[in-house]
């Protein structure tokens, strides 16, 4: 199990989104749209937020992955997975 490895830890809320923004894979409009998508309570809110996340034919592949609390391993483990 990854959680037993000393260089793995649970991801902080929003960490994947922050890293994608800092790495240039998401722009600010997409980040804000992703937050709106996660917070959407109605179908109309979801549709409006999705428009902000989708840019042309490129979309964020896994909206809300941060909120799942998935284990995140540092780049040190990248070659081991």
N, C-alpha and C positions, 0 to 999 in steps of 0.2 A: 504494500500500500504506500502511495506517495507520501502520505502524512508522516510516515516513520523516517523518512529521509531527512537528515539534519539541514539540508539546504532548501527544503520546501516549506511553505507556509500558506495559510489561507489568504486569498486575495482580499484586499481592503475594498469596501464598497466604492464603485466607480473607478477602480484601478485600471481595468482593461480599457475603459473609455479614455481615461487620462493618458495612458500610454499610446493609444491609437492617435489621439490628438497631438501629443508631443512628437510622435513619429511621422506626422504628416499624412496619416492614412484617413483621418477625419478632419473636416474643417469645423469651425465654431457653429455654423448653421446646422450641420449634421449632429453635433454633440447636443445642442439644444433640442433638436427634433427628437433625438433618442430619449432624452429625459422626458419630453412631453409624451412620447410613445409609451414609455414605462408607466407614467402617471395617468394615462388616459383611462377614463371610466366608461365612456360611451363609444359606440362605433364611429360616430362623427368626429370625436376627438382623436380617435385612432387614425382615421383617414387623413385628417389635417396634419397630424404629427408625421405620418409616414411620408407625406409629400416633402417635408423638410429633410428627412433622412435620405431619401432617394435623390440622387443627382445623376441626371441622364439615365444611363442604363446600369449605373453602379449603385449598389445598396449595401447597407451594413448587413452582414450575413447572419448575425445572431443577436438581434435586439434584446437587451436586458440581461445578457450573460453575467454582468456584474452582480445583479441582484440574486443570483443563484448561489453565491458563496462558493464557487468552484475553487479547488485547490490550485494555486499558482506556483509553479516552480521557476526558479531563476534560470537565466541563460546557462548557468553552470551545468544544469541537468539536460540541456537541450539535446546533446548527442546521445544521451542514455535512453531517451523515450522512443 
